[in-house]
Amino acid sequence: MPAEDPRPPLPRRGPAPAVERMDNAELARMVEAEHPYRGKALFELSDRIAHDDDAATKVAMLSRLSSLRQARLFDRVSLAWSAIIALLAAETPHSRSAAYEAFGALDVAEQQDMLDYLEVTAIEDAHPRIA
């Protein structure tokens, strides 16, 4: 008979919120509050960046949260990096400027890791594409 797991069970998530119907402020609050679907909220905001400077500003601000810097999507890539990559990929003057500021908020070692991941020597040379 297997030993009983002493850890408390994880909370059930419930249905995913309809993030596509939320405004930017609601999405940002979900991310800040570390809602179980914060990644989904961040990705919805990220999808709006190319056509919405407010979304870009919020994504850049959210990328500075320690919870996003620690949450890994895979390997070295954090939710914070995904936010910066989305800002870069939008290729608008505002989103690029916001990406540079967000990148500058990372510590030096994390900046170098991200540049290595993006295969560039300077953040200004990064032009990622998101499909």
Secondary structure as GFF3:
##gff-version 3
##sequence-region A 1 131
A	DSSP	three_ten_helix	19	21	.	.	.	ID=ss1
A	DSSP	alpha_helix	24	32	.	.	.	ID=ss2
A	DSSP	alpha_helix	38	48	.	.	.	ID=ss3
A	DSSP	three_ten_helix	49	51	.	.	.	ID=ss4
A	DSSP	alpha_helix	53	62	.	.	.	ID=ss5
A	DSSP	alpha_helix	66	70	.	.	.	ID=ss6
A	DSSP	beta_strand	72	74	.	.	.	ID=ss7
A	DSSP	beta_strand	77	78	.	.	.	ID=ss8
A	DSSP	alpha_helix	79	90	.	.	.	ID=ss9
A	DSSP	alpha_helix	93	104	.	.	.	ID=ss10
A	DSSP	alpha_helix	108	118	.	.	.	ID=ss11
A	DSSP	three_ten_helix	123	125	.	.	.	ID=ss12
###
